[in-house]
């Protein structure tokens, strides 16, 4: 069993760290909002700072909201970099900028440390069930070293490539999911305003080239008008923000991702920041002055 | 066995009519480009005009390129309406405007005739194999009457609703397929320019919420650079044209469909009218000055 640090104990991080403790690992914990009692009760050790976590653990896992939080946890005065030493490994499971990830990994590499980016999908349900999808970037050696930890938290674990490629894959995932939802939204608003029954249209399209996980799951939500998350629009806005800012830095045009972001913005303007992302259909409905149904 | 007219004997219509003849139906045939010899050899009767077809057959099937062709076949001086009589049924299997379809059906209704719109997907391969997907609009009675003919040409046959709803469903299908392809294109150009291996990204995304028939089939084409059709961009441009013109008439906004059409236009401008529709990725590649790979 190994000494594992875990920084960021929110809705996702808490159950993930719990799986590691339950498997017998020695956990060193830190979170902006304090360490949850059940984790220390189970044997986890609360630390005063990311620096202290990095001093005590060999592998330091991060699960925080966004790029600036990762940067702060790693490089602030009492951050991970201030406590880490040669041969240790940082594993960032947050969903953040791929380009920033490469910079962070380079700085830690100068200290003799490995870096694996390993963003997840599957949400709170997957975190609790230990069934997250984990998309990893890093050297084969570093990946092999932390794989046993990943296997306690997830099921579908892929090493996509070198450092940053896990984050790239996560962004690609969020682009496709957002645009597939928007596609189903356009099709159902069109069909419904034309007088067709959207559920019959959806049924007719399943199994053909239009079929997708999104047509199945999010299409049904649009028709049944169930917009409880699921995955909140404000979180998808963050992810498309990463897509668009990284695309701009790299010189890539993402025209439909940009439009999807504007439609999410319209949802937020109409009180929908916490709707499930299938609620993007409501922005299209406003534009068409017509509700699917 | 019944007397069936078939107007429009191109790449799709010829094998479809062939299945009806093979099943023992009496076929009355007309096509702008002449009736193919093998169909008359098999027992089909060539007719001089759509009018003559409508005089001789009880059910008149159309399989022509676009809305104006259907209008001409039905309502020109020597068209179907000039020869048809009460109790007969027109079945339009072309992919045309849903709104125009409702007008055509109304005019034929005034002559005491049924109308079923029944556009297909599955292409030349499906037409030859008799495995087309057929999306139908019309009354239950009219649908029941022509279903035995559909079963000779297709496998997945759905009555979506009343007249026009088959065409609405086909347009919805083409919107989703185009936008799902565009989504995979944006994700793969992003991932590739960021330095990740697009095939590893695609593999990692299969099975999750980003999974779709398009990620499977068209994603692979983008990575393997195989842009032979498949389904030609110029045909998808026609279908998105139907989507956008009907949307405008109905008062529906389709922002990403509009952008996808512009990207197809860019493909055509670069010699790609006959590329497979997965070639939309090339328009994104031009914008990013980077080829997926």
Boltz contact constraints between the chains, C-beta under 6 A:
constraints:
  - contact:
      token1: [A, 98]
      token2: [B, 194]
      max_distance: 6.0
  - contact:
      token1: [A, 121]
      token2: [B, 208]
      max_distance: 6.0
  - contact:
      token1: [A, 133]
      token2: [B, 208]
      max_distance: 6.0
  - contact:
      token1: [A, 135]
      token2: [B, 204]
      max_distance: 6.0
  - contact:
      token1: [A, 158]
      token2: [B, 204]
      max_distance: 6.0
  - contact:
      token1: [A, 160]
      token2: [B, 200]
      max_distance: 6.0
  - contact:
      token1: [A, 160]
      token2: [B, 204]
      max_distance: 6.0
  - contact:
      token1: [A, 161]
      token2: [B, 196]
      max_distance: 6.0
  - contact:
      token1: [A, 161]
      token2: [B, 197]
      max_distance: 6.0
  - contact:
      token1: [A, 165]
      token2: [B, 196]
      max_distance: 6.0
  - contact:
      token1: [A, 168]
      token2: [B, 191]
      max_distance: 6.0
  - contact:
      token1: [A, 168]
      token2: [B, 194]
      max_distance: 6.0
  - contact:
      token1: [A, 168]
      token2: [B, 196]
      max_distance: 6.0
  - contact:
      token1: [A, 169]
      token2: [B, 201]
      max_distance: 6.0
  - contact:
      token1: [A, 169]
      token2: [B, 204]
      max_distance: 6.0
  - contact:
      token1: [A, 172]
      token2: [B, 187]
      max_distance: 6.0
  - contact:
      token1: [A, 172]
      token2: [B, 191]
      max_distance: 6.0
  - contact:
      token1: [A, 172]
      token2: [B, 201]
      max_distance: 6.0
  - contact:
      token1: [A, 173]
      token2: [B, 205]
      max_distance: 6.0
  - contact:
      token1: [A, 173]
      token2: [B, 210]
      max_distance: 6.0
  - contact:
      token1: [A, 175]
      token2: [B, 186]
      max_distance: 6.0
  - contact:
      token1: [A, 175]
      token2: [B, 187]
      max_distance: 6.0
  - contact:
      token1: [A, 176]
      token2: [B, 183]
      max_distance: 6.0
  - contact:
      token1: [A, 176]
      token2: [B, 187]
      max_distance: 6.0
  - contact:
      token1: [A, 176]
      token2: [B, 210]
      max_distance: 6.0
  - contact:
      token1: [A, 177]
      token2: [B, 209]
      max_distance: 6.0
  - contact:
      token1: [A, 177]
      token2: [B, 210]
      max_distance: 6.0
  - contact:
      token1: [A, 179]
      token2: [B, 183]
      max_distance: 6.0
  - contact:
      token1: [A, 180]
      token2: [B, 180]
      max_distance: 6.0
  - contact:
      token1: [A, 180]
      token2: [B, 183]
      max_distance: 6.0
  - contact:
      token1: [A, 182]
      token2: [B, 256]
      max_distance: 6.0
  - contact:
      token1: [A, 183]
      token2: [B, 176]
      max_distance: 6.0
  - contact:
      token1: [A, 183]
      token2: [B, 179]
      max_distance: 6.0
  - contact:
      token1: [A, 183]
      token2: [B, 180]
      max_distance: 6.0
  - contact:
      token1: [A, 186]
      token2: [B, 175]
      max_distance: 6.0
  - contact:
      token1: [A, 186]
      token2: [B, 254]
      max_distance: 6.0
  - contact:
      token1: [A, 186]
      token2: [B, 257]
      max_distance: 6.0
  - contact:
      token1: [A, 187]
      token2: [B, 172]
      max_distance: 6.0
  - contact:
      token1: [A, 187]
      token2: [B, 175]
      max_distance: 6.0
  - contact:
      token1: [A, 187]
      token2: [B, 176]
      max_distance: 6.0
  - contact:
      token1: [A, 189]
      token2: [B, 252]
      max_distance: 6.0
  - contact:
      token1: [A, 190]
      token2: [B, 247]
      max_distance: 6.0
  - contact:
      token1: [A, 190]
      token2: [B, 252]
      max_distance: 6.0
  - contact:
      token1: [A, 191]
      token2: [B, 168]
      max_distance: 6.0
  - contact:
      token1: [A, 191]
      token2: [B, 172]
      max_distance: 6.0
  - contact:
      token1: [A, 193]
      token2: [B, 250]
      max_distance: 6.0
  - contact:
      token1: [A, 193]
      token2: [B, 252]
      max_distance: 6.0
  - contact:
      token1: [A, 194]
      token2: [B, 98]
      max_distance: 6.0
  - contact:
      token1: [A, 194]
      token2: [B, 168]
      max_distance: 6.0
  - contact:
      token1: [A, 196]
      token2: [B, 161]
      max_distance: 6.0
  - contact:
      token1: [A, 196]
      token2: [B, 165]
      max_distance: 6.0
  - contact:
      token1: [A, 196]
      token2: [B, 168]
      max_distance: 6.0
  - contact:
      token1: [A, 197]
      token2: [B, 161]
      max_distance: 6.0
  - contact:
      token1: [A, 200]
      token2: [B, 160]
      max_distance: 6.0
  - contact:
      token1: [A, 201]
      token2: [B, 169]
      max_distance: 6.0
  - contact:
      token1: [A, 201]
      token2: [B, 172]
      max_distance: 6.0
  - contact:
      token1: [A, 204]
      token2: [B, 135]
      max_distance: 6.0
  - contact:
      token1: [A, 204]
      token2: [B, 158]
      max_distance: 6.0
  - contact:
      token1: [A, 204]
      token2: [B, 160]
      max_distance: 6.0
  - contact:
      token1: [A, 204]
      token2: [B, 169]
      max_distance: 6.0
  - contact:
      token1: [A, 205]
      token2: [B, 173]
      max_distance: 6.0
  - contact:
      token1: [A, 208]
      token2: [B, 133]
      max_distance: 6.0
  - contact:
      token1: [A, 209]
      token2: [B, 177]
      max_distance: 6.0
  - contact:
      token1: [A, 209]
      token2: [B, 213]
      max_distance: 6.0
  - contact:
      token1: [A, 210]
      token2: [B, 173]
      max_distance: 6.0
  - contact:
      token1: [A, 210]
      token2: [B, 176]
      max_distance: 6.0
  - contact:
      token1: [A, 210]
      token2: [B, 177]
      max_distance: 6.0
  - contact:
      token1: [A, 211]
      token2: [B, 213]
      max_distance: 6.0
  - contact:
      token1: [A, 212]
      token2: [B, 212]
      max_distance: 6.0
  - contact:
      token1: [A, 213]
      token2: [B, 209]
      max_distance: 6.0
  - contact:
      token1: [A, 213]
      token2: [B, 211]
      max_distance: 6.0
  - contact:
      token1: [A, 247]
      token2: [B, 190]
      max_distance: 6.0
  - contact:
      token1: [A, 250]
      token2: [B, 193]
      max_distance: 6.0
  - contact:
      token1: [A, 252]
      token2: [B, 189]
      max_distance: 6.0
  - contact:
      token1: [A, 252]
      token2: [B, 190]
      max_distance: 6.0
  - contact:
      token1: [A, 252]
      token2: [B, 193]
      max_distance: 6.0
  - contact:
      token1: [A, 252]
      token2: [B, 288]
      max_distance: 6.0
  - contact:
      token1: [A, 253]
      token2: [B, 287]
      max_distance: 6.0
  - contact:
      token1: [A, 253]
      token2: [B, 288]
      max_distance: 6.0
  - contact:
      token1: [A, 254]
      token2: [B, 186]
      max_distance: 6.0
  - contact:
      token1: [A, 255]
      token2: [B, 259]
      max_distance: 6.0
  - contact:
      token1: [A, 256]
      token2: [B, 182]
      max_distance: 6.0
  - contact:
      token1: [A, 256]
      token2: [B, 256]
      max_distance: 6.0
  - contact:
      token1: [A, 256]
      token2: [B, 259]
      max_distance: 6.0
  - contact:
      token1: [A, 257]
      token2: [B, 186]
      max_distance: 6.0
  - contact:
      token1: [A, 259]
      token2: [B, 255]
      max_distance: 6.0
  - contact:
      token1: [A, 259]
      token2: [B, 256]
      max_distance: 6.0
  - contact:
      token1: [A, 287]
      token2: [B, 253]
      max_distance: 6.0
  - contact:
      token1: [A, 288]
      token2: [B, 252]
      max_distance: 6.0
  - contact:
      token1: [A, 288]
      token2: [B, 253]
      max_distance: 6.0
